[in-house]
């Protein structure tokens, strides 16, 4: 199996924040040097986050740099508001991204969130087809696998697919394997990452917490999930280094069938926590230390994941510059 192995810009977000001059071009240089064959670039804030600004020259500069290297591109945004999404579809097309990940910003009870998100989706999918952009709706800490799959199935449009995140179902207390069961027929993209659970009494926030750790050092069934996705035809995998990331369990959610806190994917990490393994309060660390530890976590995780992909019979696409 020849796969396209991409790196998500979130993997180096402390570099973007704390290293002077580190922007999208330097990020692409890093990805190329590390042997990745694609990138996922977050444009997920009003200033287009890791693009560094909304100016069209920035979009064109990234596209030209990617064309010179032959790396592929998926961009990220959020908020299903139709006006926003129609603009972001045009941005994706201009930058040469064939797909765009997004998630809802609606709040409230799950059924109401589904209803509002569906109303938005119907207004944008035809424009995505005209611009040749696949929209990938992520299980981003908000929806269970069946809820997300039901929306994709209901809209029933060739330019609407799903993004499977290996760990986001934990925030709605859903087993990652169960989330994949529901979404597998619709998966276009993935975020490969690793998580642990942290007891409320072990968290500085006093809440049950999902925490990111270097790939291969957490409790998610990475091998099993990756094997299922590859067997289903997935050929582009986005690696996301989520060391130092954490999130709380979503309101209105109780453990779904098969979920037992403290067991399986929901096992608890045991304190004290080595900061190179798990950080719950980044404010206690200097920016330079976060940059250094982020790179260590990325290197450890990518080495582990590349070895796993090799064991599963994968080789990596050779980028073809334009």
N, C-alpha and C positions, 0 to 999 in steps of 0.2 A: 504494500500500500504506500503510495507516494502522497504525502500530506504537505499542506501549507501550514507552517508553524509561525503564528503571529505572537507578538508581545503587546500587551495592553499598556497604554501610557500611565495608567494608575500604578503600574508596577514600579515606576520611578517618580512618583509624585513628590517625594521629598527632594529629589534632584531638581524638578521643575521649580519648587518653592524656594530652595535654599542654595542652589549652585548658581552663581552669577553667570549670565549668558546662556544658561541651559534652556533651550526652546525646542520646537518641533524638529528643526534640522539636526540639532545635536542629538536629539532622541533617535531619529532615523539612523544617524551615523552609528550610534550605540547598538541599535538593533542589528544593523548590518554586520558590525564587528563581532557580535555575539552569535551570528549565524542564523538569526531569525529570517523568515522569508516573507513576512507580512507585519503590518502594524494595525492596532486599533487605537484611534486617537479620540480622546475625550474632548468634545466641544460643549460640555454639559454645564454651562453657566452663561450669564448674559454676555460675558466677554470672550466666549468660546474657549474657555479654560486652557487646554494645552496647545491650542493653536496660537494663543497669545494675543488675540484680538480678532475683530470681525472684518477687517479690511480684506478685500478680494485679492490683493497682492500676496497676502499670507497664504490664502488657499492655493493660488497659482504656484507659489514657490514650493509648497509641499508636494503638489502634484508633479511638478517637474523633477524634484529630487527623487520621488518614488519611481518615476519613469526611468530615470538614469540607473536606478539600482534593480528595477524589476520587482520591487516589493509590492504586495497587495495592501489594500486599505479597506477598513470598515470604520465608520465614525460613530460616535455616541452622542445622544442627546436625551432629554426627557421632557415630559409634559406633552400630553396628546392634544393640546389645544390646536385646532385645525390651522389657524393662521401661522402659528409657530412651526408646525410640522410641514406645511406646504413650503415655507421658506427653507427649512432644513433639508428637505428633499432636493431643492435646487442647489443648495450648498454641496450636498453629497455628490450630485451629478457633476458639478464644476470641479470638484477635487478628484474625481475619478474613482470614488467609492461606489462599489456595486451593491453595498448593503449599509443599513443604518440601524443601529440598536437604539431602542427607546423604551421607556416605561411610563406608567401613568403618574400623574401628580394629584389625582382625585383622592379624596379622603372620605372616611365614614365607614358604614357597614359594608362588608364585601359585596353584597348584592347591588348596592347603590353605586359602588365604584365600578362594577362590571357594566351596569347600565350606561353610566356616563362615558366610560371609555369606549364602549361599542358605538355610541352616537358619534364620537369623534372619528373613529376609524373609518366609518362609512364615507366620510367627507374627504379622505386623503388618499385612499388606495388607488384610485384611478390616476391621480397625478403621479404617484410613484411608478405606475406602469409606463406612463408617457416618458418619464425621465429615466427609466431603466434602473430603478433602485429597489432592492428588496428591503422591506421593512421587517425588522425582527423585534418582536415584543418580548421583553425579558420578564422572567419570574423574579422581579427585583424587590424581594422582601414584602410584597404586597398581596400577591395572588398564589393560591395553591396551583399545582399542576393541572387538575381538572378545570379550575376556573379559567386559567389562561388558555388551555386547549379549547374550551367551549367558545371563547371569543374568536379564536382563529377559525374554528370550524363554522361558526355562525356567519362571519363576514365572508368566508369562502372565496378568497381572492388570491390569484397566483402570486401577487407581490406582497402578501402578508404571511409571514412565517413566525417562528418562535426562536428565542434564544434560551438555551438551557444553561443556567448557572449551577455549578456543582454544589454550592452551599446555600444559596439564597432561600431555599425552601425551609431551612431551619428557623428563619425568623417568623414563619407562620406555623411552626411546630409540625412540619410535614417531613417525612423521611425523604432524603434525596433520591432514593431509588423509586419510591412511589411517585415523586414528581416527574421523574423520567418516564415511568410507565405511561403517564397521561400525555406527555408532550412529545414523546419520541417520533410519532408520525409527522410532526410539524417542524422538527428542529432543523434550522439552517445554520445557526452559529452557536458557539459555546464559550463560556468563561471557565477555564480549568483553574481551580484554586483549592486550598485546604483550610479547614476550620477545626476549632475545638469549642467546647462549651465551658463557661465559667459560672460557678455558683454565684447567686446574688451576694452572699456574705463574703465572697472573695473579690468582688468588683468594687472599685472606688465609688461607683455610682449606686451601689446597693440594688442592682437589677440583674436578673438572669441575662447573660450576655453571650453572644456568638462572637468569637475572636479569630482573626486570621493569623496563621502561622506559616512558616516556610513550607512549600509543597513537599509532601511526603512525610511530614512530621506531625500531622494532625490525625483526625479520626474519620475523615470522609473516605468512602470506599473508592479511591481514585482508580485503581486498576479495573475494578468491576464496571464502574460507570464509563470509563474510557473505552473498554472493550465493547460494551453494548453500543456506544455511539459509532465506533468505527465499523462494526458489523452492520449497522443501519445505513452506512454510506457516507458518514461524515468524513470530509477530507480537508477541512480547514479548522484548526484548533487554535484558539487564542488563550495563551498562558497569562494568568493574572497573579502577580505576586501581591498577596494581601497581608503580609506581615505588618503588624501595628494597626490594622483595621479592626473595628469592633462595631457591633450593632445590637440593639435590644430586641426582645420579642415584641411583635406587633400586637396592638390592642385587639380585642374581640377574638383572640385565638386561644384555643385549648389544644392539647396534644391530640393529633389525629391517630387513627389506628396504626399500631406498630411502633409508635414513638413512646419510648420510656426514657425519661430524663435520667442521665447517668449511665445509659447503656448504648452500645453501638455507635452510630454517628453522633449521638448526643452525650457521649462520655465527657466527664469533667476533667479539665486540666488541674493539676495539683500544684498549689503554691508552695514555696515562693517561685515567682516567674522570672526566668532568665530573660532580660530584655532582648537578646538576640533571637529569642523564641517567641515571646509574647509581650506586647505592651498594651496597657489599657488606658494610660494617661500620658499622651505624648508631650504635654506641657512641661513635664519634668526633665526633658532632654533638650540639649542644645541642637540647633539645626544641623551642625556639622556631624554630630553623633548619629542623628537620624539618617543622614545621607550615607554615612559609613555602614551602619547596620542594615539599611535597606539594600545596599549592594551585596552585602554578605548573604542576606536572605535570598536575594534574586539568584545569585550564583549557586547556592546550595540547592534551591528549588528547581532551577532549570536543569542542573546536572542530573538530579534524581528523575525528573520527568522525561528528559531525553532518553535516559536508560530504560525507563518503562516503555516508552513508545517503540524503542528498538526491540524490546522483548516481545512486544505485541505485533511485530512484523512490519513496522513503519520505517520508511526512509523519507528524506525531506526533499521537497521540490527544489530544483535549481532555478533561482530567479533569472528571468530573461529581460534584460534592459530593453527599453523601447528605442 
